Amino acid sequence: FRAEFDRITPEKRDLYWRGVVMEQFDGQTWSARKSGIMHPASRNAEHDRLHYRIYLEPTQQRILFALAPLLSWGGIDAIQSANGSFHSRENIVAQSMYWVESGRDPLQVQPFGEVPASLEKNTLLPPLVAPRTRETANKLYRSAGKDVEKFVQSIRQFIFDNEFSYTLSPPKLSGDTVDDFLFRTRAGYCSHYASAAAVMLRSVGIPARVIGGYQGGEY
């Protein structure tokens, strides 16, 4: 897709194009679940808004891309779910254009109007999945004094200390894929790291999900 901005052109570091939101994990694969519809309220002052148009190539899917927090849109029949996902009511089968208004503060993306029961679902894991990952996560969480920010930093440090690598041609995973990645192959791309981090967070009761999208872009 291409994006055309009015007035304000964001820095590349601020271009986080949010796409599919995956909250269900069966031990091998993450998938999206149905979520209630949210009607965002525009609380931002005019100078804190981004106005832009998206020219989307046909994808045969319903996923739409936008910068968070999404405030309003038009030009396409679309909905935003309570979990923040943004999608068309029909598959995109031809080049499409839609306009979007987003806030400039990505931290405003939460809480999406979700209720505690919805967030509770984002702590669930199948009972027998990733035993070594769970054990390691709980050790790190206790060592961090059950402080969430320190725990997240300890996950990062675990990755650095164990010489993980980024590759688009990772070794094939077998058995319990999360355990196999964290304790054997230690090589993968974005989704490997996102999945492992989400499982570690859920292991100690912190709501987490996996987001598919894009970071950055080329002007």
Number of C-alpha atoms within 10 A of each C-alpha: 12 12 17 12 14 9 9 13 14 12 10 12 9 16 17 17 16 22 19 19 21 20 22 19 20 12 17 12 10 17 13 15 10 10 14 12 16 17 14 16 9 15 10 14 8 10 10 12 19 20 18 20 19 18 14 17 14 14 13 11 13 16 20 23 20 25 22 23 22 26 20 16 19 12 11 14 11 17 17 22 20 20 24 27 25 23 22 15 13 13 13 18 12 11 11 14 16 17 18 20 20 21 24 19 14 15 10 13 16 12 12 18 17 16 10 8 8 15 17 14 15 20 20 19 17 10 9 8 18 23 14 15 21 18 14 15 22 19 14 21 22 12 13 16 10 14 11 14 9 15 23 17 12 17 19 12 11 15 14 11 9 11 9 17 13 13 11 9 9 15 13 11 14 11 10 15 21 25 20 17 22 22 13 12 16 19 19 20 13 11 13 17 19 16 21 20 22 19 28 26 24 21 23 20 15 16 18 23 24 21 19 13 15 13 11 13 14 5 9
